[in-house]
Amino acid sequence: MPVVFRFQGFRFFFYSNEGEPPQPVQVHVLKGGLEAKFWLRPQVQAAYNWGYDARTLHMLLKVVHDNRELIEKGWNEFFR
């Protein structure tokens, strides 16, 4: 699980086996046993949320949006 970055104890990462054929660029966020997955395109949106409250999920959406280029760069370097 390549970690792209960490923020306030949250780990932003992707799974190295995202499926066949590969899924679009995405990032998973994990902290304290809770996890969410975000699609990056065409817009940042939650694919699923396992346990984060609405306030935290909104904050994570903003962090993913603000770091979309960094996440895409990490994805492309790993998978290409």
C-alpha positions in Angstrom: 0.0 0.0 0.0 2.0 3.0 -1.3 1.4 6.0 1.0 1.2 9.3 -0.8 1.2 11.5 2.3 0.0 11.8 5.9 -2.0 14.7 7.3 -3.1 15.0 11.0 -2.8 11.3 11.6 -4.7 10.3 8.4 -2.8 8.1 5.9 -3.6 8.9 2.2 -2.7 5.8 0.2 -3.7 3.5 -2.6 -3.8 -0.3 -2.9 -1.2 -1.7 -5.2 -3.7 -4.2 -6.6 -6.6 -1.9 -7.5 -8.2 -4.4 -9.9 -8.0 -5.7 -13.4 -8.5 -3.7 -15.5 -7.1 -1.0 -13.3 -9.6 1.4 -11.7 -9.4 5.2 -12.3 -7.1 7.3 -10.1 -8.3 7.2 -6.5 -7.0 7.5 -2.9 -8.0 5.8 0.3 -7.8 7.5 3.7 -7.3 5.5 6.9 -7.2 6.5 10.5 -8.2 4.6 13.6 -9.8 1.7 11.7 -12.0 4.0 9.7 -11.6 4.3 5.9 -12.9 6.3 3.0 -12.1 6.1 -0.7 -12.2 9.1 -3.0 -12.3 9.3 -6.8 -10.2 12.2 -8.2 -11.8 12.7 -11.6 -13.9 14.2 -13.1 -14.3 15.8 -9.6 -13.2 14.7 -6.2 -16.0 12.7 -4.6 -16.4 10.0 -2.0 -16.6 6.5 -3.4 -17.4 5.0 0.0 -17.1 6.0 3.7 -16.7 3.4 6.4 -17.2 5.3 9.6 -16.1 9.0 9.3 -18.7 11.5 10.4 -19.9 14.2 8.0 -17.6 16.9 9.3 -14.5 14.7 8.9 -15.6 13.5 5.5 -16.0 17.1 4.3 -12.5 18.0 5.6 -11.0 14.9 3.9 -12.7 15.9 0.6 -11.0 19.3 0.8 -7.6 17.8 1.6 -7.9 15.4 -1.3 -9.0 18.2 -3.6 -6.1 20.4 -2.4 -3.6 17.6 -3.0 -5.1 16.1 -6.2 -1.9 16.7 -8.3 0.3 15.1 -5.7 -2.0 12.1 -5.5 -2.2 11.7 -9.3 1.6 12.0 -9.5 2.1 9.3 -7.0 -0.5 7.1 -8.7 1.1 7.6 -12.1 4.6 6.9 -10.9 3.6 3.7 -9.2 1.3 2.3 -12.0 3.3 3.4 -15.1 
